[in-house]
Amino acid sequence: MSKYAKIASLFIFTVLTLFFVVGHKPAAAKAAGFDLVQTPGDGRVFLKENGCKRHIKDYNTFLSFGFNAGMIRQVGRAEFDSYPTAPELTTVMNYNGRVYAIISGMKAYVTTGDALTLNGFSWADLQPFADPTFGMLPDAPPLYAPVYRAIHIPSLGRVYLIENGYRRWIKDWNTWMAWKPFTGDFVNLESARSMVEAPPLSQVLNYNGSVYAIIGGQKAYVTTGAALTLNGFSWADLQPFADPTFGQIPTAPPLYAPRIIGCSDGLYFLTPTSRHHIEDWATYLALGGSYTPTDACSTIAVGPSLTRLIQGPDGRVMYIDSNIRRYVPDPGTFAGYGFSWASVRGIGQDVIDMIPEGAVMARWVSNLNGVDIPATSGRTGLEQHLWTNRGETNDAGHYAITNVPLNGPYSGINIQNGVAGQGAFGKLDPTVEQWYITMRWTYCTGWDDTAGCTGGVNASVKNWTLGKKVIVSNSTNGRKIVVAVGDFGPANWVTAQQGVVSGLSPEATDYMVGSRHNTGGDVLDYGWAVDQTLPLGPLTW
């Protein structure tokens, strides 16, 4: 301080001293027992404490202790100089390791660092204090921090978050708006400038090794690295955060990466480590049909591309359908669905893990090539044999050609129950005739048990239906069989009275239900075989 500044300071304090001497009546103040001294020619006022003198830092300190001008005692220079000089008197004291603030002549225990600075005090004023002076000050209620989460320091022109006794600069508008629902509006508080400054506040937090993003005043756990960048955040903003402030922030749902992102060169399916180009629109729709555009694509590694047919590391082929992956159980089923090996893409386990597993691709279906199977469930009846294209003219000749035994090998029923002649499709190949099924196939648009097909015959559907393979399943005994379309029926009255929706050749009846056919028999399930190359007869899966 310059000589002139010292003179000015001395003058001001001297004038204030005279003001109190002349115009302020000494009262029974809390600080009446204190000894204040001043020597001629020196306008400063000192507290005499334990044989030492302590300069009263400023007028605010003078008032905070409850002092008044009538308490000041004038002493000679010799006496004044005989008192050693101790640290100056301030409004913040350290007594036996505990911090107190002086308010209206009383000492208030400071509960936290925030409580000191946010109530207008400064750590720079902290000075040691001892008895008996400490004991002479009455106790005030403890000093708690006001609930300020955000403060504006006018001299710095910045807004800060208060965290654990530190101030953290809220560096930009986006950060402020993200935090504001939690902090509320800021207050002006110049005294907070004395708080230690910590790293700037951001929207990306590291808490105990986990990463969180601040969204609308809430903390959202970040599930993957891609979830952070593809939702508009930056790893460059990552800052450490601690309790108790972290625990006070409300929790939002976890932050996930979008399944599909839009890049400048197309759409990509996203895994935690890479992006995979979606080759066609059908695959995009099968994966959910929604994407998030982003300019962060270049930061994500590129993996194998995707079609609806994918092959995992274990060699299994799967079909993506309605956001799930379905295992294709065998090559015949693969071909039956019209799939092409040229469309299969080998992918890693990271892609498989991102697509939920669904049911295995069905080996039999209710609709094949646009043709419905007439019934998917119901009982069956025992049919007779039909003439084959081998030219037999009597039952015995038929049994000889087809090697039909008297009794069936599976259930023992009599399967030499006569030959009905020629069915709706004419004479059959012996292999088809042995394992055939009859239903009221859809090539006949109207059926009357007396008049027959009254609505006309769709010849193309009839030609398609002949020999088509059907899978029949019996949940009662666990058996399945592949049979071929070989005749038309049963009559409507049979279905109405007995619940019979199909008929099976004697050999097929023997295997599937034995004597439990017609009324009260086992209820069977039916569907077109997707793999039309399956051999006729019992199935082992």
C-alpha positions in Angstrom: 0.0 0.0 0.0 1.3 3.4 -0.9 2.0 6.1 1.7 -1.0 8.1 0.4 -3.3 5.1 0.6 -2.2 4.5 4.2 -2.9 8.1 5.1 -6.3 7.9 3.5 -7.1 4.6 5.3 -5.9 6.1 8.6 -8.0 9.1 8.0 -11.2 7.2 7.3 -10.9 5.0 10.3 -10.0 8.0 12.5 -13.1 9.7 11.3 -15.2 6.7 12.0 -13.6 6.5 15.5 -14.5 10.1 16.2 -18.1 9.3 15.0 -18.5 6.6 17.6 -16.9 8.7 20.3 -19.2 11.6 19.7 -22.4 10.1 18.3 -22.6 6.6 19.6 -23.4 5.9 23.2 -21.6 2.9 24.7 -24.2 0.3 25.5 -24.2 -2.9 27.4 -22.7 -4.8 24.5 -21.9 -8.5 24.3 -18.2 -7.4 23.9 -18.2 -5.0 26.9 -15.3 -6.9 28.6 -12.9 -6.6 25.7 -9.9 -4.2 25.8 -9.5 -2.1 22.7 -6.4 0.1 22.5 -5.2 2.9 20.2 -2.1 5.1 20.3 -1.9 8.7 19.3 -0.8 9.2 15.7 -2.0 5.8 14.7 -5.7 5.6 13.7 -5.7 1.8 13.9 -7.6 0.0 16.6 -6.3 -3.1 18.3 -7.7 -5.8 20.6 -5.5 -6.5 23.5 -5.5 -10.3 24.1 -3.2 -12.3 26.3 -0.6 -9.5 26.6 -0.5 -9.1 22.8 -2.2 -6.6 20.4 -4.2 -7.8 17.4 -5.1 -5.3 14.7 -8.9 -5.3 14.0 -8.8 -5.9 10.2 -11.6 -3.6 9.1 -14.8 -1.8 10.1 -16.9 -4.9 9.3 -14.9 -6.9 11.8 -15.2 -4.1 14.3 -19.0 -4.2 14.0 -19.2 -8.0 13.9 -17.6 -8.4 17.3 -20.1 -5.9 18.7 -17.5 -3.3 19.4 -18.2 0.4 19.7 -16.1 3.6 19.9 -16.6 4.0 23.6 -14.7 0.9 24.2 -11.4 2.2 22.7 -8.7 3.1 25.3 -6.0 5.5 24.4 -2.5 4.4 25.4 1.0 5.9 25.1 3.4 4.9 22.4 5.7 3.2 24.9 2.9 1.1 26.3 1.6 0.4 22.8 4.9 -0.8 21.5 5.4 -3.0 24.6 2.6 -5.3 23.4 3.8 -7.9 20.9 1.9 -8.0 17.7 -0.2 -11.1 17.1 -2.2 -12.1 14.0 -4.9 -9.6 13.1 -8.4 -10.0 14.3 -10.9 -11.3 11.7 -14.4 -12.7 11.6 -13.3 -16.3 11.1 -11.5 -18.1 13.9 -9.8 -21.4 14.4 -10.3 -22.6 18.0 -8.8 -26.0 18.8 -9.2 -27.1 15.2 -12.8 -26.0 14.9 -13.9 -23.1 12.8 -16.2 -20.4 14.0 -17.7 -17.2 12.5 -18.3 -14.0 14.4 -21.8 -12.7 14.0 -23.2 -9.8 16.1 -20.7 -10.3 18.9 -21.3 -14.0 19.1 -19.4 -17.1 17.9 -21.2 -19.5 15.5 -19.8 -22.9 14.9 -19.3 -23.4 11.1 -20.8 -26.8 10.2 -19.3 -27.1 6.6 -17.0 -25.3 4.3 -19.9 -24.2 2.2 -21.6 -22.8 5.3 -18.6 -20.4 5.7 -18.3 -19.0 2.2 -22.0 -19.1 1.3 -22.7 -16.9 4.3 -20.3 -14.2 3.1 -17.2 -15.2 5.0 -13.8 -16.0 3.6 -11.3 -18.8 4.3 -8.6 -16.2 3.8 -9.7 -14.6 7.1 -9.1 -17.7 9.1 -7.0 -16.9 12.2 -6.2 -18.8 15.4 -8.0 -17.9 18.6 -7.5 -18.7 22.2 -8.9 -18.3 25.7 -9.9 -16.3 27.5 -11.2 -14.2 24.5 -12.9 -17.2 22.9 -14.8 -17.9 26.1 -16.0 -14.4 26.4 -18.0 -14.6 23.2 -21.5 -16.0 23.6 -22.6 -18.9 21.5 -24.8 -18.3 18.4 -26.7 -21.0 16.6 -24.4 -23.1 14.3 -23.8 -21.8 10.9 -25.3 -23.9 8.1 -24.9 -23.5 4.4 -27.9 -22.0 2.6 -29.3 -24.2 -0.1 -27.5 -22.7 -3.0 -26.7 -25.1 -5.8 -25.8 -22.5 -8.3 -24.2 -19.1 -7.6 -23.1 -16.2 -9.8 -19.9 -14.4 -8.8 -20.3 -10.8 -10.2 -16.6 -10.0 -10.3 -15.9 -13.1 -12.4 -19.1 -12.9 -14.5 -19.5 -16.7 -14.2 -22.1 -19.1 -12.8 -20.8 -22.0 -10.7 -22.2 -25.2 -9.2 -21.4 -25.6 -5.5 -20.1 -29.1 -4.7 -18.4 -30.2 -1.5 -17.1 -26.8 -0.7 -15.8 -26.2 -4.2 -17.1 -24.1 -7.0 -17.3 -25.6 -10.5 -17.7 -23.3 -13.5 -20.7 -24.1 -15.6 -18.9 -23.6 -18.8 -21.6 -23.1 -21.4 -25.3 -22.6 -22.1 -26.1 -26.2 -22.9 -24.5 -27.4 -19.6 -26.4 -24.8 -17.6 -29.7 -25.8 -19.2 -29.0 -29.5 -18.6 -28.3 -28.9 -14.9 -30.8 -26.1 -14.2 -33.8 -28.4 -13.4 -31.6 -29.7 -10.5 -29.8 -26.5 -9.4 -32.6 -24.0 -9.8 -31.9 -20.4 -10.5 -28.5 -19.0 -9.4 -28.0 -16.3 -6.8 -25.4 -13.5 -6.8 -22.8 -14.1 -4.1 -19.4 -12.5 -4.4 -18.1 -14.2 -1.2 -18.1 -17.5 -3.1 -15.0 -16.3 -4.9 -13.0 -17.4 -1.9 -14.0 -21.0 -2.5 -11.5 -23.3 -4.1 -12.2 -23.8 -7.8 -12.6 -27.4 -9.0 -12.6 -28.6 -12.7 -15.4 -27.2 -14.8 -18.9 -28.7 -14.7 -20.0 -30.8 -17.6 -22.9 -33.0 -18.7 -20.8 -36.2 -18.5 -19.9 -37.5 -15.0 -17.5 -40.3 -13.8 -18.8 -41.6 -10.5 -16.9 -44.6 -9.0 -15.9 -45.7 -12.5 -19.4 -45.5 -14.0 -20.4 -42.9 -16.6 -23.5 -40.8 -16.3 -25.0 -38.1 -18.5 -27.0 -35.2 -17.1 -30.4 -34.9 -18.9 -33.0 -32.4 -17.7 -31.5 -32.2 -14.2 -31.3 -36.0 -13.8 -28.4 -38.5 -14.1 -28.7 -41.3 -16.7 -26.4 -44.3 -16.5 -24.5 -44.6 -19.8 -24.7 -48.3 -20.9 -22.1 -48.2 -23.6 -19.6 -45.8 -25.2 -21.7 -45.6 -28.3 -24.7 -44.7 -26.1 -22.8 -41.6 -25.0 -21.6 -40.3 -28.3 -24.6 -41.2 -30.4 -26.9 -39.3 -28.0 -25.0 -36.1 -28.5 -22.4 -36.2 -25.7 -18.6 -36.1 -25.8 -16.0 -38.1 -23.9 -14.0 -34.9 -23.8 -16.5 -33.6 -21.2 -16.0 -36.5 -18.8 -15.4 -35.1 -15.3 -15.2 -36.8 -11.9 -18.1 -36.4 -9.5 -18.6 -37.3 -5.8 -21.1 -37.6 -3.0 -23.1 -36.1 -1.5 -24.1 -34.0 -4.6 -24.2 -37.1 -6.8 -26.6 -38.8 -4.5 -28.9 -35.8 -4.5 -29.4 -35.8 -8.3 -32.5 -37.6 -9.4 -32.1 -40.8 -11.5 -33.3 -41.0 -15.1 -33.6 -44.2 -17.1 -30.3 -45.6 -18.5 -29.0 -44.1 -21.7 -28.8 -46.7 -24.5 -27.4 -46.4 -28.0 -29.9 -46.5 -30.8 -30.2 -49.9 -32.5 -29.9 -48.4 -36.0 -28.0 -45.2 -36.9 -28.1 -43.3 -40.1 -24.7 -42.4 -41.6 -23.8 -40.6 -44.8 -23.3 -43.8 -46.6 -26.3 -45.8 -45.4 -28.0 -47.3 -42.4 -26.1 -49.3 -39.8 -27.0 -51.8 -37.1 -25.1 -50.9 -33.9 -23.4 -53.2 -31.4 -21.3 -52.1 -28.4 -18.1 -52.2 -30.4 -19.0 -51.8 -34.1 -21.6 -50.8 -36.7 -22.9 -53.2 -39.4 -24.2 -52.0 -42.8 -27.8 -53.0 -43.4 -27.8 -54.1 -47.0 -31.5 -53.8 -47.9 -34.7 -52.3 -46.9 -36.3 -55.6 -45.8 -33.6 -56.2 -43.3 -34.0 -52.7 -42.0 -37.7 -53.2 -41.4 -37.0 -56.6 -39.8 -34.7 -55.0 -37.3 -37.3 -52.5 -36.2 -37.6 -49.9 -38.9 -36.3 -46.9 -36.9 -33.0 -45.1 -37.1 -31.2 -42.2 -35.4 -29.1 -39.9 -37.7 -25.6 -39.1 -36.3 -22.4 -37.5 -37.4 -20.3 -39.7 -35.1 -20.2 -42.6 -37.5 -16.5 -42.2 -38.2 -15.7 -42.9 -34.6 -17.3 -46.4 -34.7 -15.5 -49.4 -36.1 -17.2 -51.2 -39.1 -18.1 -54.9 -38.8 -19.7 -57.4 -41.3 -22.8 -56.2 -43.1 -26.2 -57.7 -42.5 -29.1 -59.2 -44.5 -32.0 -61.1 -43.0 -30.0 -64.3 -43.1 -27.1 -64.4 -40.7 -24.7 -67.2 -39.7 -23.1 -67.1 -36.3 -19.6 -68.4 -35.3 -21.1 -71.8 -34.5 -22.3 -72.2 -38.1 -26.0 -71.9 -37.3 -28.1 -70.0 -39.8 -30.7 -67.6 -38.4 -33.4 -65.5 -40.0 -34.2 -62.0 -38.7 -37.9 -61.6 -38.4 -39.8 -58.8 -36.5 -36.7 -57.8 -34.4 -35.8 -61.4 -33.4 -33.5 -64.0 -34.8 -34.9 -67.4 -35.6 -32.8 -70.5 -36.1 -33.3 -72.3 -39.4 -33.2 -76.0 -38.3 -32.0 -77.7 -41.5 -31.1 -77.2 -45.1 -34.4 -78.6 -46.3 -36.3 -76.0 -44.3 -33.9 -73.3 -45.5 -34.6 -74.2 -49.1 -38.3 -74.6 -48.4 -38.6 -71.0 -47.4 -36.9 -70.0 -50.6 -33.8 -68.8 -48.9 -30.5 -68.4 -50.9 -27.1 -69.1 -49.6 -25.8 -66.1 -51.5 -27.8 -64.0 -49.0 -26.3 -65.4 -45.9 -23.8 -63.2 -44.0 -21.3 -64.4 -41.4 -21.4 -62.3 -38.3 -19.9 -62.2 -34.8 -21.3 -62.9 -31.5 -21.7 -59.2 -30.8 -24.5 -59.0 -33.4 -26.2 -62.2 -32.1 -26.2 -60.8 -28.6 -28.0 -57.6 -29.7 -30.9 -59.5 -31.4 -33.3 -61.4 -29.1 -33.7 -65.1 -29.9 -37.1 -66.2 -31.1 -38.8 -69.5 -31.9 -37.1 -71.9 -34.3 -38.3 -71.5 -37.9 -41.3 -73.6 -38.3 -40.9 -76.8 -40.2 -44.6 -76.9 -41.1 -46.9 -74.0 -41.8 -50.6 -73.4 -42.3 -50.1 -71.6 -45.6 -47.7 -72.6 -48.3 -47.3 -70.7 -51.5 -50.6 -68.9 -50.7 -52.6 -72.1 -50.2 -54.2 -72.7 -46.8 -54.3 -76.2 -45.3 -58.0 -76.9 -44.6 -57.5 -77.7 -40.9 -54.6 -77.3 -38.5 -56.1 -79.5 -35.8 -58.7 -82.3 -35.4 -59.2 -86.1 -35.4 -58.5 -88.4 -38.2 -60.3 -91.4 -39.7 -59.0 -94.7 -41.1 -59.1 -94.7 -44.9 -58.8 -97.6 -47.3 -56.1 -98.3 -49.8 -56.3 -96.7 -53.3 -55.3 -98.2 -56.7 -51.8 -97.4 -57.7 -50.4 -96.7 -61.1 -48.8 -100.2 -61.1 -51.9 -101.7 -62.6 -53.4 -104.0 -59.9 -57.0 -105.1 -60.4 -57.9 -106.6 -57.1 -57.1 -106.3 -53.4 -54.7 -109.2 -53.3 -52.8 -107.8 -56.2 -52.6 -104.4 -54.5 -51.3 -105.9 -51.3 -48.7 -107.8 -53.2 -47.5 -104.7 -55.1 -47.3 -102.5 -52.0 -46.2 -105.2 -49.5 -49.1 -104.5 -47.1 -49.1 -107.0 -44.1 -52.3 -108.1 -42.5 -51.7 -106.3 -39.3 -49.8 -103.0 -38.9 -46.3 -103.2 -37.4 -46.9 -100.2 -35.0 -50.3 -100.8 -33.4 -51.4 -104.1 -34.8 -54.7 -102.9 -36.4 -55.9 -104.7 -39.5 -54.5 -102.6 -42.4 -55.7 -104.9 -45.2 -59.1 -103.3 -45.0 -59.8 -103.3 -48.7 -59.1 -101.0 -51.7 -61.5 -98.2 -52.3 -60.6 -97.8 -55.9 -59.5 -94.6 -57.5 -59.5 -91.4 -55.5 -60.1 -87.8 -56.4 -56.6 -87.5 -57.9 -56.6 -90.8 -59.8 -54.2 -93.7 -59.4 -51.3 -92.9 -57.1 -47.6 -93.8 -57.0 -47.2 -96.7 -54.6 -45.0 -94.7 -52.2 -47.6 -91.9 -52.0 -50.5 -94.4 -51.6 -48.8 -96.0 -48.6 -48.5 -92.7 -46.7 -51.4 -90.5 -48.0 -53.7 -88.0 -46.3 -57.1 -86.7 -47.3 -58.7 -83.4 -46.4 -61.3 -81.1 -48.1 -58.6 -79.3 -50.1 -59.2 -75.7 -51.2 -59.1 -76.5 -54.9 -62.8 -77.2 -54.6 -64.6 -73.9 -53.9 -67.9 -75.5 -52.7 -68.6 -79.0 -51.5 -71.9 -81.0 -51.0 -71.7 -84.5 -49.7 -74.2 -85.6 -52.3 -73.5 -83.4 -55.3 -69.7 -83.2 -54.7 -67.7 -80.1 -55.7 -70.5 -77.6 -56.5 -68.5 -74.5 -56.7 -66.1 -75.7 -59.4 -62.6 -76.9 -59.4 -59.5 -74.7 -59.6 -57.3 -76.9 -61.7 -54.1 -75.1 -61.0 -54.6 -75.4 -57.2 -55.6 -79.1 -57.6 -52.5 -79.9 -59.6 -50.4 -78.0 -57.0 -52.1 -79.9 -54.1 -51.5 -83.5 -55.4 -48.6 -85.1 -53.7 -47.9 -82.0 -51.5 -46.4 -83.2 -48.2 -48.1 -82.6 -44.9 -46.6 -83.1 -41.4 -49.0 -84.6 -38.9 -48.2 -84.5 -35.2 -49.8 -86.4 -32.2 -49.0 -84.8 -28.9 -50.5 -87.7 -27.0 -47.8 -90.2 -28.1 -45.2 -87.7 -29.4 -45.2 -89.1 -32.9 -44.9 -87.2 -36.2 -45.2 -88.3 -39.7 -44.8 -87.0 -43.3 -47.7 -87.8 -45.5 -48.7 -86.8 -49.1 -52.0 -85.4 -50.4 -53.7 -88.4 -52.2 -57.5 -88.0 -51.9 -60.3 -85.6 -51.0 -62.5 -85.9 -47.9 -64.0 -86.6 -45.4 -67.7 -85.8 -45.8 -69.1 -82.8 -43.9 -71.3 -85.0 -41.7 -68.2 -86.9 -40.5 -66.6 -83.7 -39.4 -69.7 -82.4 -37.8 -70.5 -85.6 -35.9 -67.1 -87.0 -35.1 -64.7 -84.0 -35.3 -62.8 -85.8 -38.0 -61.0 -83.4 -40.3 -58.7 -85.8 -42.2 -58.3 -89.3 -43.2 -55.0 -91.2 -43.2 -53.9 -94.3 -45.2 -54.0 -97.6 -43.2 -50.2 -97.5 -42.7 -50.3 -93.9 -41.5 -53.2 -94.5 -39.2 -51.5 -97.5 -37.7 -48.4 -95.4 -36.9 -50.2 -92.2 -35.7 -53.2 -93.4 -33.7 -53.8 -97.1 -34.2 -57.3 -98.0 -33.1 -57.8 -94.5 -31.6 -59.3 -92.9 -34.7 -62.7 -91.4 -35.4 -64.9 -90.5 -32.5 -63.0 -90.0 -29.2 -59.7 -90.5 -31.0 -56.5 -88.4 -30.5 -56.6 -84.8 -31.7 -53.8 -84.3 -34.3 -52.0 -81.2 -35.6 -51.5 -80.6 -39.3 -49.4 -78.3 -41.5 -47.8 -78.1 -44.9 -44.2 -79.3 -44.8 -41.9 -76.4 -45.5 -39.3 -78.8 -46.8 -41.1 -80.6 -49.6 -38.1 -82.9 -50.1 -38.7 -84.8 -46.8 -39.2 -88.5 -47.3 -42.6 -89.9 -46.5 -43.1 -91.9 -43.3 -42.3 -91.4 -39.6 -40.2 -88.5 -38.4 -37.5 -88.8 -35.8 -37.5 -85.1 -34.6 
